[in-house]
Amino acid sequence: MQTIHGHIAGLKPSELKSLAYLYRRRLAPHQILSPELARNLSELSHQIGRQIGVMVDRRGAVTHVIVGDTKRLFIPELGRARAGRQRFRGLRLLHTHVSGEPLSRDDLTDLSLLRLDLVAALQVGDAGFPGTLEYATLLPPHALREDAPPYRVEGPVRVHALHEDFTELIAALEGEFAEATGVVQALDERPRAILVGVEEASERGLDRRMQELERLADTAGLAVIDTIVQRRRAVDPRTVVGKGKLDELLVRSMYLEADLLVFDRDLSPSQGKTIADRTELKVLDRTQLILDIFAQHALSRDGRLQVELAQLKYLLPRLSLMQKSLSRLTGGIGGRGPGETKLEIRGRRARDRIARLQKQLKELASKRQLRRENRERSGVPVVALVGYTNAGKSTLLNALTTADVLAEDKLFATLDTTSRRMSVPDAREVVVTDTVGFIEHLPVDLLRAFKATLEELQDADLLLHVIDAADEHAELHARVVDEVLRDLELDHIPVLDVLNKTDLASPEQLAAMDRQGNAARVSAQERVGLEDLMRRVESALQASGHGNVKPRWKVESEALMARLEAEAAQEVPA
């Protein structure tokens, strides 16, 4: 007897024999469901009071006979035959509904997740006669409307009135899918990501956070193919989103050929593992995405060590839970920097590596301290640029100092501290330092890991708070920077607001963001307002006790004399 899958407990031998007889049924290749097979399925289902289904291949042969309960079928493992980006599985599910209900959500989920050719539900009528039939097929991506389900439902229709040619239907669908997939692959070969946002009842600003998450994903090198949001009274402690939304997420990820999921909030180790196990996709949270961006943009040895330290601290509590999902959670997006080999180290080795990194960073910090002390002895004031990420700090540094620092329209394009000299009016000199941009909800551990990058701020005599005045969320971003400066205990240093991108901002936006009424207004890209900014910098330094800023000629002559004296001290008399 061939295998009868599913819920067969309590069935009589005669009923099992009748079910096994279904394996001998065949359909013509063009038939979706024949009247004879429909009659067999309906009668047997009425007799045992349970759903009955058969899997049929493209030749019309029955490959699986499945028994469910009154509500649903539980499909056995089908393997990955034929399933692929441009092809369906080569199997269709034909099954009964004993209570007269239409195609269920479970039916349509199975259609999407298993990439079946077709799913059909046959209503069992009175006395076991077949009723009407509903069937569904997947839709190609280009035919999918926004927020619409990825399938097409036909019916209800009587089996005798079913005239659609199955061979032509499936050939047309696979052709459309192949064409759509080819176009997508030609346009964008980056990893395909679905963004997931969850907002609790007590929170606000989900739409804004999702826009920022999309920019973070783009900076990390991801192609965002869909965004799914959910507003809940409280996040689910196991899966963040609810069960129904997770099923929807699973269907969308399979249908849209997603490579990974990116969550707007930080996930606990158990949440990340549960979601990864259920979806069989790589799962990133906000912190991991930011860490990946840091890994891509850190250029100095200091920056790379900081990235590795932050990644290991993030990974350490997750090592015991990763097991088989380790390969999905490391390497590529979300696993750059130290690399997959170092990220796969366990427990004690991870802690040992963290200790070594901290020691190396401490040594580098000592060298930076020496450089700062030398700069202090020279009497040159330090002006540090701070601001929200992508506010235009690096572009402003380039404009003020004729430097050639990387300046891109991406988040966290700058991670390594860069210092350049700048002349203010009367030929006086200051050192201008560019620093990493801040961002809303920047994790504390991440900020600590990059404390060395921000050490330059501790010795600054003036902070230039660069604000993207054209950003619709400029006021919120300015508050975030103020909070970070307070958290870093830097709020005692004088601050001069610099409204950047004034060429793109309206007069109303500029007036709203001039918080103290004395903000400098510039366009670093167009090099507008720089002279006024330098005069304001000089005035602010004088007000903070740096009125005796040394002219450039004096700084250079003192440096030359100090070098000559050092060389003379090293000479040995003949």
Residue, then its C-alpha position, 0 to 999 in steps of 0.5 A: m500500500q502506498t503511503i497515506h500522509g497526514h491524520i489517519a488515526g482512527l480510519k478503518p482498513s477499508e477507508l485506508k484502502s479507498l484512499a490508497y486507490l486514489y494513487r491510481r487516478r490520473l488526469a489529462p495534462h490539460q485538466i485542472l480537476s476531472p469530474e471522476l476524481a472530484r467525485n472520489l474525493s468528495e465521497l471519501s471526504h464525506q465518509i470520513g468527515r475529514q479533508i482529503g487532498v491529492m498532489v498531482d504532477r504535470r503529467g497528471a499522476v497523483t504523487h501524494v494522498i493527504v488526510g487532514d482534519t475538518k479544518r485543514l491539511f498538513i502537507p508533508e515535506l515535498g523537497r525542492a523539486r523544480a522550485g526556483r526563481q523562475r519556476f513553480r514546483g510542478l505540483r498542484l494541490l486538489h483538496t476538499h472542504v467539508s464545511g462548505e468554506p472557500l479557499s482558506r488563508d492556510d491554502l493560500t499560504d501553502l500556495s505561496l510558500l511551497r510555490l505550487d502550480l495551483v491550489a483548488a478547494l472542492q466543496v463537499g455537498d449533501a450526500g457526498f456529491p461534489g459542490t463548487l470549486e475554487y482555485a488560485t494561482l500566483l501572480p507575477p510581480h509586475a501584475l501585483r498591485e500595491d498591498a494586494p495579495p500575490y495570487r489570483v482566485e477563480g470561482p466558485v465554478r462547477v467541476h463540469a463547467l471547468h474549461e480552463d486549460f491547465t497546460e496553457l495556464i501554467a506555461a503562461l504563468e512561468g513565462e511571465f515569472a521568468e520575464a519579471t525575474g530577469v528584469v529585476q535581476a538586470l536592474d539590481e543585483r544587490p541583496r533583496a531586503i524587506l523592511v519590517g517596522v513595529e510601533e507600540a501604542s505608546e510610540r510615535g513616528l514609525d513612518r519617519r523611522m521607516q524612511e530612515l531605515e530605508r536610507l540605512a539599508d541603501t547605504a549598506g548596499l541593500a535593495v529594498i523590495d518591500t516594507i511591512v509595518q504593524r501597529r500593536r498594543a505591545v510587541d510580541p515577546r517571541t516574534v516581535v510581530g504577531k503570528g498573522k503578520l509573521d505568516e504574511l511576512l513569510v509569504r511576501s519574502m518567498y514570493l518576492e524572492a527576499d534574501l533578508l529581513v531588516f527590523d526597525r527595532d533591536l531584536s533580542p537574541s531569542q527573537g532573532k533566532t525564532i524569526a530566522d528559524r521560521t522564515e529561513l532568512k537572514v534577519l538583521d535588526r537596526t543595530q546590526l545594520i548600522l554596524d555593517i555600515f560602520a564596517q564598510h566605511a571604517l578606513s583607519r586601523d582604529g576605526r576597524l578595531q572599533v567595528e570589530l569590538a562592537q560586532l563581537k559585543y553584539l554577537l557574544p550573547r547570541l552565540s549560544l542561540m545561533q547553531k544552524s542559523l549561524s550561516r544565515l546571520t554571519g557573513g555578507i550584509g550584517g557580518r562585515g568587518p572581522g569576517e565570518t571566521k572571527l564571528e564564528i568563534r565561541g564564548r571564551r575565544a570571543r571574550d579573549r578577542i574582546a580583551r585584546l581589542q580593548k588593549q589595542l584601542k587603549e594603546l591607540a588612545s594613548k598615541r592620540q592623547l600625545r597628539r592632542e597634547n602637542r596640539e594644545r602646546s601649539g596654542v591652536p584652538v580646536v573646532a569640532l563639527v557635530g550633527y546628525t548623520n548626512a547633515g553635510k559635515s564632511t562637505l563643510l569641512n572640505a569647503l572650509t579647509t580645501a580638504d578632500v574628505l569623502a562626502e557622499d549622500k549616504l548615512f555614516a559616510t564618515l566614521d574616522t576622525t579627520s582634522r584639518r587646519m583652517s584660517v579665520p580672518d586676520a590670518r589666525e589658524v584653528v584646527v577643524t575636526d570632522t566626526v561621526g554623525f549621530i542618529e536617533h536611538l543610537p545604541v549605547d554600546l555602539l556609542r561606547a565602542f566609538k568613544a575613541t572616535l569622539e574623544e576629539l570632542q572632549d578637547a574641542d574649544l567650540l562645537l559647530h552643530v551642523i543642521d540640514a535645514a532643508d530636512e523636514h525632520a531637522e528639529l527632531h534631528a537637532r534635539v537628538v544631537d543635543e541629547v547625545l552631547r549631554d550623554l557624552e558630557l559635552d554640553h559645557i562646550p560652546v556650540l554654534d549652530v550652522l544651518n546647512k543646505t540653505d539653498l534647498a530650504s525655505p525661509e520658514q524652515l530657516a527661521a524655525m531652525d534658528r534656535q538662538g537667533n544667531a545661527a550661521r547660514v551656509s550652503a557647503q555644496e555651493r560654498v555660500g556663507l563660508e566667510d560669515l561662518m568663519r567670522r562667527v567662529e572667530s567671535a565665538l572663540q574670542a568669547s570663550g577665552h581664545g581671543n589670543v589665537k595665534p596667527r599662522w606665521k607665529v604658529e609655523s615659526e614656533a613649530l620650526m624653532a621647536r624642531l631645530e632645538a630638538e635636532a640640536a639636542q640630539e647632536v653629539p659633539a665631535 
